[in-house]
Structure formats: structure tokens, C-alpha cells
Amino acid sequence: MAVSELSPAVTKPEHVPDALVFDFDFRNDPGLVADPHARVLEMHETAPPLFWTPRHGGHWIALSHSANFNAARDTETFSNALLPPEQVKAMMAMLPADAPHIPIAVPIGMDPPDHTRYRIPLNGAFSPKAMNLLKDDIRKLADELIDRVKARGSCEFMSDIAEIMPVQVFLKILGLPIERTAEYRELVKDFLLRTSEMDMAGIAMRQRGVADAMRDVIEARRDDPKDDLISAMWRMQVDGEPTTINDMENYCILLFIAGLDTVMNGMGHGIRHLAQDLPLQNRLRENPALIGDAVEELLRRYTFTVPPRRVAKDTVFQGVEMKAGERLFLFLPGADLDPSEFPEPDKVDIERQQVHIAFNAGPHRCLGSHLARIELQIAYEQMLSRLPEFRIDPAHKPTFHGGNVIGVDTLHLVWS
């Protein structure tokens, strides 16, 4: 990747010491898009544990496990709200009375206590018990996708299996039409591609666009409920108050963005590793009871989300001076590859005892983690049980992307 493709560099603020500057574009860094986690391991040898980069308008990156874990739990200092609530209210008050509602991703775009009030109604819908009821349907879909490519002796795993499986599962959970999958995926890709931009009008328009894509289904379920999550959310209450159409749009844009992009990347990273680590692949075939442990260790080894935070107040965090209004990115892949927390972090050890934070830490820990674990486990189980030993196709090198979700774009596999 040419340097010209990097985000333009900005001038370092006076309060940032030169020693804490590390030039890293979390979206387009050449090493990151060539081999993401190899680049992260390299950064632990060359970058400060908490550093400032001049890319994408200038921002902080938490690389170490300690910086990520503690910042994730300190919501008073590191806010999930893109703008201070009082600023959002002032902007809303300036809109014309007939202006459309601007959705806000709820509860992820809030801090406690508001975050807690809006998250509690969703907890039951994503509980382990509720997610376990989906196992048979998920396994059936996995088998259908694998059987389509089995006789071929090869597949492009991301487009043939990894993208279809979790997306269709989540669309079914929500109650959105499967036949609109391509349209929905394009919306998500465009949304995530621009998450580093600080254009408030553009953000509002994209969030409105996502809500509009679901509006017909949301309204239909209010009047004619079905056996799906959107129907169930109409029956929820927040602080004893009935759910409104604005509440529904706020909830649905979060579920839509998160559910249609993240798990497929976890699958891609995990299957890529198994395709390269034939001893582990064969060990799991011989003892499928170990696949649950492998899911956790592969999540740690290939953590892939980079949640943004806003510095809510002037602070000194881990000896580093930060100013209100600055941005901090929780670089969770760095946290789970930190050698001070995980001995031999590059090694996949399914007996490892340390707990990863691939699903984040603190109040914003991933709501869909139970579903993600089930989907990953079933994907690995069915790939190992229905296919012979699979490997990476030497004629097609895997490709990757950076950003808030560090993912696999293409992964060509072959088998006998």
C-alpha cells in the first residue's frame, strides 16, 4: 500500500510528548492490511503501550492490555457517546419540528446510568438460554453451506460460508427479510468504512439511512407481531415506559450494524489459523470436546474489534496527559496479544488459562457474545466434521482490512 493512501497526518498537540507519537493508521497501515495480527505483535516491540497517532485527525490508541482494560471500565473518563449529551440536545433543538428522527445507537452510544436503563431490556433476548435455542437452526444452515462446496474441493470461505452464515442467522433473529441480505451488507460496509470520520451531518445521514432500510419491518411488527426480536422489542419497556418508534430505531441500528459484520470476521481469522495449523486441526477432529476451548483461544489470538471512545474530561491516564474532546481507540487486538499479560502471545494454546477481552470489558462488554460463541463453535465443528483436512490455497493469498473491525476479506481454502 502506498503512503499516499494513508490518512493525512495532522500536527501533534503541544501536550503530547514526542516519545508517545507513533505513526499508525488503524485503517490503512500497510502492515496491518497485509497480516493484521503479525503487525500487532510487531507493534508491541516498537510502539508505546499508549500512544498518539497523527492519522485520522489525530487520536490516542490503547495498545496494552492494562490500558484497554482500565479505559473500558472507566466510562466517566472515556465516553461511548460521540458527543457530550448536552451538545446533542442543543443540536436536536435546532432541527425543524418536522425533521426526521436522527437515530442514536442504543445502548452502545450511551454511558451509565442511561446505558444501563436501555441495556437491561435486551439482556433476556441475548441470554445464553435464548441463544441456545438457536443451535439446531444454526447447525442446519452451516451444514447446507458446507455441503454446497464440499464436492468442489475448494471455496472462498468468506463469501461462501462466513458472510452468509451469521448474517442470515441474525436477520432471522431480527425478523428482517433474507432476500435483502446484499442491500443490508452494503449499508453496513459503508457505515463502518466511515467510522473514523467526524462529520456529524454525515454520521446522522448514514444512521438515518440504516433506520430507513428497516423502517417498513419495524412498523409492520408493531401492528402485526411475529416470532422475532423486533416484535419482542415492541413489547419491552424502558423505565416502565412503552417502547416508541424512536426507541426501536435506536435499538435496531445498533443490532443491525453489530449483527451483520462482526462474527464473520472472527470465523475468518479462526478458520485461517486452522488451515495453517494442521496439528491443531487434526487434534480437534479427534477430540471435538476441545473445540470450545479452541474458540476462546482463537478469539484471544485474533481479537478483531477497535471500539472508539471520547475523552470526556482532562485526565492523566497511566501517566499520560489527555485533553477533553480527544479520541481514544481501544485496540483490543493489542490487549489480547500483550506479552506482559499473555506469555508467548503468538502461540495458540487451547489450555491457556488467562481470560481474553475480545468482547471488551466493563459495562459495554458485547451484548451478543453468547450468540457469537455458539456460531463460532458450530462453524468449527461442522467444518471439521464434514470436510477433510483443509488448507489455504497457495494460489490465493488471504487478504484483510483494517478499521474498527479488523477482518478477513478473502480466504481461499482447498481440500482433497
C-alpha positions in Angstrom: 0.0 0.0 0.0 1.4 3.4 -1.0 1.9 6.0 1.7 -0.4 8.3 -0.3 -3.3 6.0 0.7 -2.8 6.7 4.4 -4.9 9.3 6.1 -3.3 12.7 6.1 -1.1 13.4 9.1 -2.0 16.3 11.4 0.2 18.4 13.8 0.8 16.9 17.2 -0.8 18.9 20.1 1.6 20.6 22.5 0.7 18.4 25.5 1.7 15.2 23.6 5.3 14.2 24.2 7.4 13.2 21.2 8.1 9.9 22.8 4.3 9.0 22.7 3.9 9.6 19.0 3.7 6.5 16.8 2.6 6.9 13.2 -0.2 4.3 12.7 -3.2 4.4 10.5 -5.7 1.9 12.1 -7.5 1.6 8.8 -4.8 1.6 6.1 -1.5 0.8 7.8 0.4 -1.3 5.2 1.5 -4.0 7.8 -2.0 -4.2 9.2 -3.7 -4.9 5.9 -1.0 -7.3 4.9 -1.2 -9.5 8.0 -3.1 -7.8 10.8 -2.1 -9.7 13.9 1.6 -10.1 12.8 1.6 -6.3 12.7 0.0 -6.1 16.2 2.7 -8.4 17.6 5.4 -6.2 15.9 3.8 -3.0 17.4 4.3 -4.4 20.9 8.0 -4.3 20.2 8.1 -0.9 18.6 5.2 1.3 19.9 4.4 2.7 23.4 1.7 0.9 25.3 -0.5 4.0 25.0 0.4 6.3 22.0 -0.8 9.2 19.9 -1.0 8.9 16.1 -1.3 11.8 13.7 -3.6 9.8 11.4 -7.4 10.3 11.0 -7.4 13.7 12.7 -5.0 12.6 15.5 -6.0 10.3 18.3 -4.8 8.0 21.1 -4.5 4.3 20.8 -4.5 1.9 23.8 -2.2 -0.9 22.8 -1.5 -2.7 26.1 -3.9 -4.9 28.0 -3.8 -2.7 31.0 -4.6 0.5 29.1 -7.5 -1.2 27.3 -9.0 -3.0 30.3 -8.9 0.1 32.5 -10.1 2.6 29.9 -13.0 0.3 29.0 -14.2 0.2 32.6 -13.8 4.0 33.2 -16.9 5.3 31.4 -16.7 8.7 33.3 -13.4 9.5 31.6 -13.8 7.6 28.4 -17.2 8.0 27.0 -19.0 6.0 24.4 -21.1 9.0 23.4 -19.7 10.5 20.2 -20.6 14.0 21.5 -21.5 15.2 25.1 -25.2 14.7 25.8 -25.8 18.4 26.3 -24.3 19.2 22.9 -26.5 16.5 21.2 -29.6 18.1 22.9 -28.7 21.5 21.7 -28.2 20.2 18.1 -31.5 18.4 18.2 -33.3 21.6 19.5 -32.1 23.4 16.4 -33.7 21.0 14.0 -37.0 21.9 12.4 -40.1 20.5 14.1 -40.9 18.2 11.1 -37.3 16.9 10.8 -36.9 13.1 10.8 -35.7 11.4 14.0 -31.9 11.0 14.0 -31.3 7.6 15.4 -28.6 7.0 18.1 -27.2 3.5 18.5 -28.6 2.4 21.8 -27.3 1.4 24.3 -23.8 1.4 22.9 -23.9 5.2 22.2 -24.6 5.9 25.9 -22.8 5.9 29.2 -24.1 4.6 32.5 -26.7 5.2 34.0 -28.6 5.7 30.7 -26.7 2.8 29.1 -27.8 0.5 31.9 -31.5 1.5 31.6 -31.5 0.8 27.9 -29.4 -2.4 28.0 -31.4 -4.2 30.7 -34.5 -4.8 28.4 -32.2 -6.5 25.8 -30.3 -8.8 28.2 -33.0 -11.5 28.2 -33.2 -11.6 24.4 -29.5 -12.4 24.2 -29.1 -14.6 27.3 -27.3 -18.0 27.0 -30.7 -19.7 27.3 -32.3 -17.8 24.5 -29.2 -18.2 22.2 -29.0 -22.0 22.9 -32.5 -22.4 21.4 -31.0 -21.3 18.0 -28.3 -24.1 17.9 -30.2 -26.5 15.7 -31.1 -23.9 13.1 -27.5 -22.6 13.0 -26.1 -26.1 12.6 -28.5 -26.8 9.8 -27.5 -23.7 7.9 -23.8 -24.4 8.4 -24.2 -27.9 7.0 -26.1 -26.6 4.0 -23.4 -24.0 3.2 -20.5 -26.5 3.7 -22.3 -29.2 1.6 -22.6 -26.7 -1.3 -18.8 -26.5 -1.7 -17.7 -29.9 -0.4 -17.5 -31.7 -3.7 -15.8 -28.8 -5.3 -12.7 -29.3 -3.3 -12.2 -25.6 -2.6 -14.1 -22.5 -1.6 -13.6 -18.8 -0.9 -14.6 -19.2 2.8 -15.7 -15.6 3.5 -18.2 -15.3 0.6 -19.3 -19.0 0.6 -19.7 -19.5 4.3 -18.5 -16.9 6.8 -20.5 -14.0 5.5 -23.7 -15.9 4.8 -24.0 -17.9 8.0 -24.0 -15.2 10.8 -25.8 -12.7 8.6 -28.7 -15.0 7.8 -28.9 -16.1 11.5 -29.1 -12.5 12.7 -31.6 -11.4 10.0 -33.8 -14.3 11.1 -33.4 -13.3 14.8 -34.4 -9.7 14.0 -37.1 -10.7 11.5 -35.6 -8.9 8.5 -36.1 -10.4 5.0 -33.2 -12.7 4.0 -33.6 -11.7 0.3 -32.4 -8.2 1.2 -29.1 -9.5 2.5 -26.9 -7.9 -0.2 -28.6 -4.5 0.4 -28.1 -4.7 4.1 -24.5 -5.8 3.8 -23.7 -2.8 1.6 -25.2 -0.5 4.2 -23.1 -1.9 6.9 -19.9 -1.8 4.9 -20.4 1.8 4.0 -21.3 2.7 7.6 -18.1 1.0 9.0 -15.9 2.4 6.3 -16.6 5.9 7.5 -16.4 5.5 11.3 -13.2 7.4 11.5 -14.8 10.5 10.0 -16.0 13.2 12.4 -18.6 14.7 10.0 -21.7 14.9 12.3 -24.1 15.6 9.5 -22.7 12.6 7.5 -23.0 10.3 10.5 -26.6 11.4 11.1 -27.5 10.8 7.5 -25.9 7.3 7.5 -27.7 6.4 10.7 -31.0 7.6 9.3 -30.3 5.6 6.2 -29.8 2.4 8.2 -33.0 3.0 10.1 -34.9 3.7 6.9 -33.8 0.3 5.5 -35.6 -1.4 8.4 -38.5 1.1 8.9 -41.1 -0.9 7.0 -40.4 -4.1 9.0 -40.3 -2.2 12.3 -43.7 -0.6 11.7 -45.2 -3.8 10.4 -44.2 -5.7 13.6 -45.8 -3.1 15.8 -49.2 -3.8 14.2 -48.7 -7.5 13.3 -46.1 -9.1 15.7 -44.2 -12.2 14.7 -41.9 -14.6 16.4 -38.8 -12.4 16.1 -36.7 -9.9 18.1 -38.2 -6.7 16.5 -41.7 -7.9 17.6 -40.4 -8.7 21.1 -38.7 -5.3 21.4 -42.1 -3.6 20.8 -43.2 -5.3 24.0 -40.3 -4.1 26.0 -40.4 -1.2 28.4 -37.6 1.3 29.4 -38.2 2.5 33.0 -41.8 1.4 32.8 -42.5 3.4 29.6 -43.7 1.7 26.4 -41.2 1.4 23.5 -41.6 4.2 21.0 -40.8 4.2 17.2 -37.7 6.3 18.1 -36.6 3.7 20.7 -37.0 1.0 18.1 -34.9 2.8 15.5 -32.2 3.5 18.1 -32.1 -0.2 19.2 -32.3 -1.6 15.6 -29.4 0.4 14.1 -27.0 -1.0 16.8 -28.2 -4.6 16.4 -28.1 -4.2 12.6 -24.5 -2.9 12.4 -23.1 -5.3 15.1 -25.0 -8.4 14.0 -24.2 -8.1 10.2 -20.4 -7.7 10.4 -18.5 -8.9 13.4 -18.9 -12.7 13.8 -17.9 -13.4 10.2 -14.5 -11.8 10.8 -14.0 -14.0 13.9 -14.8 -17.0 11.7 -12.4 -15.9 9.0 -9.5 -15.5 11.5 -10.2 -18.8 13.2 -10.6 -20.9 10.1 -7.5 -19.2 8.6 -5.5 -20.4 11.6 -6.8 -23.9 11.5 -6.0 -24.1 7.8 -2.4 -23.2 8.7 -2.1 -25.3 11.9 -2.8 -28.8 10.7 -1.8 -30.5 14.0 -4.4 -28.4 15.9 -6.9 -29.1 13.1 -6.4 -32.8 13.4 -6.4 -32.7 17.2 -9.8 -31.1 17.2 -11.1 -33.6 14.7 -10.0 -36.4 17.1 -11.4 -34.7 20.2 -14.3 -32.3 19.3 -14.8 -31.7 23.0 -11.8 -29.3 22.8 -13.4 -27.1 20.2 -15.0 -24.8 22.9 -11.5 -24.2 24.3 -10.2 -23.5 20.8 -13.0 -20.9 20.2 -11.8 -18.9 23.2 -8.1 -19.1 22.4 -8.7 -18.2 18.7 -10.7 -15.2 19.9 -7.8 -14.2 22.0 -5.2 -14.8 19.4 -7.2 -13.0 16.7 -9.2 -10.4 18.6 -10.5 -8.0 15.9 -12.6 -5.1 17.2 -11.3 -1.5 17.9 -14.0 0.5 19.8 -13.7 4.3 19.8 -14.0 6.4 22.9 -14.3 10.2 23.6 -12.1 11.6 26.3 -14.8 13.2 28.4 -12.6 15.3 30.7 -9.0 16.4 31.1 -7.2 13.5 32.7 -3.9 11.8 33.4 -4.3 8.2 32.4 -1.5 5.7 33.0 0.9 8.7 33.3 -0.3 10.2 30.0 -1.9 13.6 29.8 -5.1 13.7 27.7 -7.5 16.5 27.0 -11.3 16.6 26.9 -12.6 16.0 23.4 -9.7 13.9 22.2 -10.4 10.4 20.9 -9.1 7.1 22.2 -9.3 3.9 20.3 -9.4 0.7 22.4 -7.1 -1.5 20.3 -8.4 -4.8 21.7 -6.2 -6.9 19.3 -3.2 -5.3 21.1 -4.7 -6.1 24.5 -5.0 -9.8 23.8 -1.5 -10.0 22.2 0.2 -8.2 25.1 3.2 -10.3 26.2 3.0 -8.9 29.7 -0.5 -10.4 30.1 -0.2 -13.5 27.8 3.1 -15.4 27.8 4.1 -16.3 24.2 1.1 -14.4 22.9 1.6 -15.5 19.3 1.2 -19.2 20.3 -2.3 -20.7 20.1 -2.5 -22.7 23.3 -6.0 -24.1 24.0 -5.0 -24.9 27.6 -4.3 -21.3 28.3 -5.8 -20.0 31.5 -5.8 -16.3 31.1 -9.1 -14.6 30.1 -9.3 -12.6 26.9 -11.2 -9.4 26.4 -12.1 -10.0 22.7 -15.7 -9.0 23.7 -14.4 -5.9 25.5 -14.6 -5.2 29.3 -16.8 -3.2 31.6 -20.4 -2.1 31.0 -20.0 -2.1 27.2 -19.0 -5.8 27.0 -20.5 -7.3 23.9 -24.2 -8.0 24.2 -24.1 -10.7 21.5 -21.1 -12.6 22.9 -23.2 -15.7 23.7 -24.5 -15.9 20.1 -21.0 -15.3 18.7 -19.6 -18.1 20.7 -22.3 -20.5 19.6 -21.9 -19.5 15.9 -18.1 -19.9 16.1 -18.2 -23.3 17.8 -20.8 -24.7 15.3 -18.8 -23.3 12.3 -15.6 -25.0 13.6 -17.4 -28.2 14.5 -19.1 -28.6 11.1 -16.1 -27.6 9.1 -14.0 -30.2 10.9 -16.6 -32.9 10.8 -17.9 -32.5 7.2 -14.7 -31.6 5.3 -11.3 -33.5 5.1 -8.2 -31.6 6.1 -8.4 -28.1 4.6 -5.5 -25.8 3.8 -5.0 -22.3 2.4 -5.0 -22.3 -1.4 -1.3 -21.5 -2.2 -2.5 -19.8 -5.4 -4.6 -17.2 -3.5 -3.1 -15.4 -0.5 -5.6 -14.2 2.1 -6.5 -10.5 2.1 -7.5 -8.3 5.0 -8.9 -4.9 6.0 -8.3 -2.6 9.0 -10.6 -0.3 10.7 -12.9 -0.6 13.7 -13.3 -4.3 12.7 -10.0 -5.9 11.6 -11.3 -8.6 9.3 -10.6 -11.1 6.5 -11.7 -10.1 3.0 -10.9 -13.3 1.2 -9.8 -16.7 2.4 -9.4 -19.4 -0.3 -9.3 -23.0 1.0 -8.6 -26.3 -0.6 -9.0 -29.9 0.4 -8.6 -33.3 -1.2 
